[in-house]
Amino acid sequence: MNRWISLIVLTLSLLFPGYQPLIAQEKDISLEAYFELLEAQYDVHFNYVGSQVGHLKLAPPPDSLTLMEAITFVGANFNLKVEGIENDYFLIHPNITRACGKVVNPQGSPIEGVSVRTEGTFSRTDSSGYFELDLSSADSLITFQHVAYKPRQVRITRQPSPCLPIVLHESITELEAVTVQHYVAPGISKNSNGAIALNLSEIGVLAGMTEADVLHSLQVLPGIQSFNETVSHLNIRGASNDQHNLSWEGIRLYQPGHFFGLITAVNPRITNRVRVIKNGTPARYGGGTSGHILMQAADQQNTSLVAEAGANMLYGDVLLKAPLANDSGLQLAARIGPGNLIATPTYQRYYNRAFNDTEVRAQVRNPDIIQTKEQFTFQDFTAQLFRKINNHNHLSFNSLYIQNELSYQQRQSSNAQDENRESSLAQGSLLLGLSHTYSRKKWSLLSSFHYSEYLLSATNNDVTNSQRLDQENEVLDVGLREEWTYSPNQNWRWVIGGSFQELGVRNYRTINRPEFRSDIKEVMRVLAPYGSVDWTSPTLRTRVYGGLRSSIFLPLNKVVVEPRLSITHALSSKMYVEAKAERKSQHLTQIIDFQDDFLGVEKRKWVLANEENIPLLVSHQVSVGPSVETKNWLLSVEGFYRHINGVASASQGFQNQYERSRVDGETSSYGMEALINPQFETFSGWLNYTWTYNHYFFGDLVPPEFRSNFDIRHLISSGIRIEIDQFTLSTAANWHTGRPYTPLDDAASQEANALVFAVPNSANLPHYFRWDLSAGYQRQWSEHLVGTVGISLWNLTNRTNVVNSYYIYEDSPERIDNQALGFTPNLQLRIAFQ
């Protein structure tokens, strides 16, 4: 282990000449070795726990010291307590001391629920902002974190006196008062405007995952689910996946997943803050008729270098956080899948799940093809640079690169001559962002620029028919934002701003037999001024947010006015009620032309509204509900109603009699979400239930009204999380009624020798059930080295869950059932130097 540590130190010294290693130099000796010298010199014995002193080193003190002087020297320099048991036996253990403090905001008001953490010990501030924390080191680095404030690290010596005064500053993005600190699980909170905030670094292990995958983690929240277990088909209150707006550092992300949707494409190690808004959306946000999912990295100024590396059975990753000169910081992260080089059983299960029932595996099953060769890789790279120019100016640069690539070769024997063809599929994204914030005591000015590029391309070589199909779907999104915020006091907050977006979409398609070529390019320019006012009563019992956004779609000569409203009122110290309403618009959507497009893997393509065959979407939503919170329990209920106009039938993924229909219509959904959430010191749990009624209305179809593809009527999710010292155990169960599908009219199909469908979505798939388990353990190997091991078991009972059914016709009707992941274990190993 020492050789590895020396190698790391040497590497860091070469990369960062100014870096001063915190590990002792070669001239130092270990404390254990010094104890051995004392034992040999004075014929005494020292009893201690190796893990508590094994990482400590010192420059050898003078040989002239007496035994008691040497013991005093050790105790003073390493905060160790040395107790004499008998004449020649000594017991050594850490001299535990307790630090205390009070965490406040710049106005001096206490902050409740701040996470206070250092080297294996953890605490949280109470309602007065007070905390106590045990320290076992003479030089301790304490980290303070809260979802509404910028994180802070403070290095202190033992026995601070008096209690530490700690000031946390508001997050540059948006300050939101916290209504519920522990919502569903530790690390999840609910703000007073109804938004739900997740701190992935505090959530830790969730059932079924070795680490907190960003979009999978959201599915523990009421009203959020994926009917087929993928992050690319995430549904918020029954809306289709393209109707919510997914952004990273304020930049729209058009590619949510790796493995074409099975895991989140954003690295959770660097993107650890997520906000989910289901209703009452702030006026600054547009471009989605459903919810908003906002992902951010912590712009924390590290006081020392942090380097991490980890691997599980799906990918490996590295992370670097480096402090730079002049109050600057750099964060780098990368994840790379092993491809086919190291095909672990877990990787193979994910691979089969991603490509079964697609053109990839359809070709493999073709008996005329005698050989295939498949290769799949994925990777993402994240870089963030932020600088505090002075107390008033903050600058940040963000970049994210995502890539998925699949290729396979086909070889067919024909007339004693082999013919080789290669098919491929690539999906990639590039996001760049630059923002500057100028802040004074009562006001701030935010200026930002974003660039987002997405490209999906495929080549499908059909060896049997000598046909080649090339396709591309490209999105180019460029925009600017300017926003002024004024807070004259803690009760009022005014925001005035505007954004400009230019969005280009290209759809390309060419076939060699018969010859066909289509290359469609469209551009949309959107100007959106907005304003809002946020008022909190002097008693802090009531908060009212009102906002107004005007989305001006220049090519369409159309303006959509979008009011937003959110009200929270405390009926008592334990009970409050929320009411929210909003109107929103959306000018970009995803449609499916043919089920085998893009090899049938990622068959959806982005298209712009044109008011001809793709209408502009406009939604209306209202919700209301009470919550009751006691010291250890939370009960929350919320009812909602949402209506969306302008829904294109091609965006809903029909695989029945409406598969080729190109009409527009409406969707309506209403329902209720309930949560019971116990929280104790080492134990927390949740039970949430969602009831939803979701249906379509397409006036040009027969029948015009029928159940939605996403009408999951009943959903129950429950889980338990236990934390004891450095060990974490999490288990959860998920159950919901089967997804609707359209059965065949068997008699009519047999008579017509074709597929004849019954009433659309008139049948249900079998009920879905999945039980997951995860466990993690963290160990402090030395003062600066931390190791983590984790294991997860997905679908512990190996239940066969059918998530989609459709029919094809060759010689006779055949039903195809898409199955979710079966039993899938995963193992993670991780090491961090900090």
Secondary structure, DSSP 8 states (H G I E B T S, - for coil): -HHHHHHHHHHHHHH-TT----S--TT-EEHHHHHHHHHHHHT-EEE--HHHHTT-EE----TT--HHHHHHHHHHHHTEEEEEEETTEEEEEE--EEEEEEEE-TTS-B-TT-EEEETTEEEE--TTSEEEEEE-SSEEEEEEEETTEEEEEEEEESS-SS-EEEE--B-SS----EEESSSSSTTEEEETTS-EEEEHHHH---TT-SS--HHHHGGGSTTEEETTS-GGGEEETT--GGGSEEEETTEE-S--EETTTTEESS-TTT--EEEEESSS--TT--S-SS-EEEEE------SS-EEEEEE-SS-EEEEEEEEETTTEEEEEEEEE--TTSS--HHHHHHHHHHHTTSHHHHHHT-TTEEEEEEEEEEEEEEEEEEEE-SSSEEEEEEEEEEEEEEEEEEEEEETTEEEEEEEEEEEEEEEEEEEEEEE-SSEEEEEEEEEEEEEEEEEEEETTTTEEEEEEEEEEEEEEEEEEEEEEETTEEEEEEEEEEEEEEEEEEEETTTTEEEEEEEEEEEEEEEEEEEEE-TTSSEEEEEEEEEEEEGGGTEEEEEEEEEEEEESSSSEEEEEEEEEEEE-EEEE-S-TTGGGGTS--EEEE--SSSS--EEEEEEEEEEEEE-SSEEEEEEEEEEEEEEEEGGGTT--STTTT---EEEEEEEEEEEEEEEB-SSEEEEEEEEEEEEEEE-TTSSSSEEE-TT---EEEEEEEEEEETTEEEEEEEEEE---EE--B-HHHHHHHTS--B-STT-EE---EEEEEEEEEEEEE-SSSEEEEEEEEEESTT----EEEEEEEESSSEEEEEEE---SEEEEEEEEEE-
